[in-house]
Amino acid sequence: MNKLQTQQIEPSIAIVGSGPAGCYTAQMLCKRWPSAQIVVFERLPVPYGLLRYGVSPDHQGTKAIARQFDRLFADGRVRFLGNVEVGKHVSLEQLQEAFDVVVLAAGLGADRPLPGLAGDGVYGAGQVMRWFNSHPDEHSFAPRFGATTTIVGNGNVAVDVLRLLAKHPDSFVGSDLDPRLIESQPSRIHVVGRSPASAAKFDSVMIRELAEIDDAVFDLDAVDEFGHEDKRIQAKIDALLDLTAASAVSSAPRVHVSFHFGWAPESFESVGDGRTLRLVDTASRSAVKLIQTDSVVTAVGFDSGLRHEIDRASLESDVSDLECGLLNTGLYCTGWFRRGPTGGIPANRLDAKMVCTRIIEDVESGALTPAKSGLEALETHLHPDTVDFPGWRRIEAAEISRTAHGRCRTKVADVATMLDLARTCTQEHTTPMGVGNVTSDVVGN
Ligand SMILES: Cc1cc2nc3c(=O)[nH]c(=O)nc-3n(C[C@H](O)[C@H](O)[C@H](O)COP(=O)(O)OP(=O)(O)OC[C@H]3O[C@@H](n4cnc5c(N)ncnc54)[C@H](O)[C@@H]3O)c2cc1C
């Protein structure tokens, strides 16, 4: 194929959502079509979705995945347009009129509620993790964990919450956790899971990390410790047994953590001055355990809530093929928005690959004929406070320059301040297309 033909088939592409799924999709489509116009729309002024707002603040190694996405935007191959909520600031129809290909990567996932557990003192782990990550939506969220808290759930997110509540406040050097959020930590933590230890969903490496908390003591009520041929299961059990054995020697612990395997929560009630969590054993359904606890954090996965303004089900059509991310002609979906709120960051890379394969096939087979001019056609619909990539870099530079308490950054937690920072220094360059969209004004890495 000669160069002219190649240029003719490069479509204009809009991606909705700048989380891992959206960014991997942009990366792959950009590799296939290096001079295609690719624009990532994000409802927040800042990029990267749950990479910034879900992944634990003390797991900066995982958060560093953002650096590879930075490169994509920084060299101008892909454009970032933040503070644009599709469905609110610009409609999906407008986007489809302007772009040949629209990919929805808007995520989803509200905390799954637990029957019998609601009301005062009950918090969802997803919301708690967004709060620990200074998400602007959680600005007014103020959980009160009290002296004793109970985490219900046995996945990695449950262990993230446990670690953040149990770690010594001085041990968050290098993280981006706002120190004000751990001013009052519980001294007693229970972790309750329905399944036996062997079926718990957390990874052994997450349990091994807990062993680094040297002023905590850990115990567990029961563990099915023998005869597991599956090495991953045995590694998990070994990690738990090592954790409890090592911490048994710790005198005068600052925090005491107990794991309860094979128990399901039934109710959480105020009794006198305190609150009681009632558990029933999942094997016999006859034994009962009562835990006095001030608060409960539910970490039992996510359901399809929290979707912002765009509803996938209403977009499905006669030609939909969700297995490969097709919703309608020219309209695709990927990541948690496509497959539901399960799987870590690498799963979104695979997802993006699959959806991109379908998009490329559709364009190169002629099923989809590129003809739309992209952003140019949308320009008049966009409000002036959009934040481009240099705008985000200014927000980031401000965060990194305020590194009190040994933090790697102090996150800006409200949208108004983010917008002020994004605007700084570039008023003279501001064009109707948004705040500071002059690509030469990139603040260093
Ligand atoms: C608490 C928690 C901790 C986690 N920790 C880890 C971990 O340590 N390691 C790991 O591998 N995985 C982890 N995960 C899983 C990982 O975060 C997800 O697999 C991944 O973020 C999903 O990517 P996504 O792009 O589909 O969705 P998201 O990351 O949610 O990104 C969606 C983006 O779309 C934007 N958006 C939503 N609606 C609109 C709209 N209408 N217009 C424009 N933009 C919109 C959102 O603001 C968001 O930026 C964690 C998940 C959670 C919830």
PDBQT file of the ligand as one rigid body, heavy atoms in Angstrom, charges set to zero:
ROOT
HETATM    1  C1  LIG A 501      -9.586   0.270  44.782  1.00  0.00    +0.000 C 
HETATM    2  C2  LIG A 501      -8.937  -0.365  43.576  1.00  0.00    +0.000 A 
HETATM    3  C3  LIG A 501      -7.595  -0.725  43.626  1.00  0.00    +0.000 A 
HETATM    4  C4  LIG A 501      -6.986  -1.333  42.529  1.00  0.00    +0.000 A 
HETATM    5  N1  LIG A 501      -5.675  -1.689  42.598  1.00  0.00    +0.000 NA
HETATM    6  C5  LIG A 501      -5.085  -2.300  41.557  1.00  0.00    +0.000 A 
HETATM    7  C6  LIG A 501      -3.711  -2.676  41.607  1.00  0.00    +0.000 A 
HETATM    8  O1  LIG A 501      -3.026  -2.438  42.610  1.00  0.00    +0.000 OA
HETATM    9  N2  LIG A 501      -3.174  -3.299  40.522  1.00  0.00    +0.000 N 
HETATM   10  C7  LIG A 501      -3.912  -3.569  39.399  1.00  0.00    +0.000 A 
HETATM   11  O2  LIG A 501      -3.384  -4.149  38.440  1.00  0.00    +0.000 OA
HETATM   12  N3  LIG A 501      -5.223  -3.226  39.312  1.00  0.00    +0.000 NA
HETATM   13  C8  LIG A 501      -5.822  -2.585  40.354  1.00  0.00    +0.000 A 
HETATM   14  N4  LIG A 501      -7.136  -2.231  40.275  1.00  0.00    +0.000 N 
HETATM   15  C9  LIG A 501      -7.876  -2.509  39.031  1.00  0.00    +0.000 C 
HETATM   16  C10 LIG A 501      -7.587  -1.430  37.957  1.00  0.00    +0.000 C 
HETATM   17  O3  LIG A 501      -7.633  -0.168  38.558  1.00  0.00    +0.000 OA
HETATM   18  C11 LIG A 501      -8.605  -1.552  36.816  1.00  0.00    +0.000 C 
HETATM   19  O4  LIG A 501      -8.362  -2.799  36.171  1.00  0.00    +0.000 OA
HETATM   20  C12 LIG A 501      -8.470  -0.452  35.766  1.00  0.00    +0.000 C 
HETATM   21  O5  LIG A 501      -8.312   0.824  36.319  1.00  0.00    +0.000 OA
HETATM   22  C13 LIG A 501      -9.703  -0.422  34.848  1.00  0.00    +0.000 C 
HETATM   23  O6  LIG A 501      -9.389   0.453  33.807  1.00  0.00    +0.000 OA
HETATM   24  P1  LIG A 501     -10.483   1.251  32.975  1.00  0.00    +0.000 P 
HETATM   25  O7  LIG A 501      -9.720   2.168  32.087  1.00  0.00    +0.000 OA
HETATM   26  O8  LIG A 501     -11.444   0.310  32.364  1.00  0.00    +0.000 OA
HETATM   27  O9  LIG A 501     -11.332   2.100  34.059  1.00  0.00    +0.000 OA
HETATM   28  P2  LIG A 501     -10.905   3.323  34.971  1.00  0.00    +0.000 P 
HETATM   29  O10 LIG A 501      -9.538   3.191  35.487  1.00  0.00    +0.000 OA
HETATM   30  O11 LIG A 501     -12.022   3.479  35.938  1.00  0.00    +0.000 OA
HETATM   31  O12 LIG A 501     -10.921   4.588  33.967  1.00  0.00    +0.000 OA
HETATM   32  C14 LIG A 501     -12.128   5.121  33.460  1.00  0.00    +0.000 C 
HETATM   33  C15 LIG A 501     -11.933   6.617  33.203  1.00  0.00    +0.000 C 
HETATM   34  O13 LIG A 501     -13.065   7.133  32.506  1.00  0.00    +0.000 OA
HETATM   35  C16 LIG A 501     -13.410   8.389  33.038  1.00  0.00    +0.000 C 
HETATM   36  N5  LIG A 501     -14.819   8.650  32.735  1.00  0.00    +0.000 N 
HETATM   37  C17 LIG A 501     -15.918   8.066  33.298  1.00  0.00    +0.000 A 
HETATM   38  N6  LIG A 501     -17.038   8.532  32.732  1.00  0.00    +0.000 NA
HETATM   39  C18 LIG A 501     -16.658   9.443  31.798  1.00  0.00    +0.000 A 
HETATM   40  C19 LIG A 501     -17.385  10.284  30.880  1.00  0.00    +0.000 A 
HETATM   41  N7  LIG A 501     -18.709  10.263  30.818  1.00  0.00    +0.000 N 
HETATM   42  N8  LIG A 501     -16.682  11.121  30.075  1.00  0.00    +0.000 NA
HETATM   43  C20 LIG A 501     -15.313  11.130  30.114  1.00  0.00    +0.000 A 
HETATM   44  N9  LIG A 501     -14.585  10.353  30.970  1.00  0.00    +0.000 NA
HETATM   45  C21 LIG A 501     -15.252   9.518  31.784  1.00  0.00    +0.000 A 
HETATM   46  C22 LIG A 501     -13.118   8.227  34.534  1.00  0.00    +0.000 C 
HETATM   47  O14 LIG A 501     -12.985   9.482  35.189  1.00  0.00    +0.000 OA
HETATM   48  C23 LIG A 501     -11.816   7.426  34.496  1.00  0.00    +0.000 C 
HETATM   49  O15 LIG A 501     -10.702   8.284  34.429  1.00  0.00    +0.000 OA
HETATM   50  C24 LIG A 501      -7.750  -1.590  41.353  1.00  0.00    +0.000 A 
HETATM   51  C25 LIG A 501      -9.100  -1.218  41.297  1.00  0.00    +0.000 A 
HETATM   52  C26 LIG A 501      -9.677  -0.602  42.391  1.00  0.00    +0.000 A 
HETATM   53  C27 LIG A 501     -11.136  -0.200  42.314  1.00  0.00    +0.000 C 
ENDROOT
TORSDOF 0
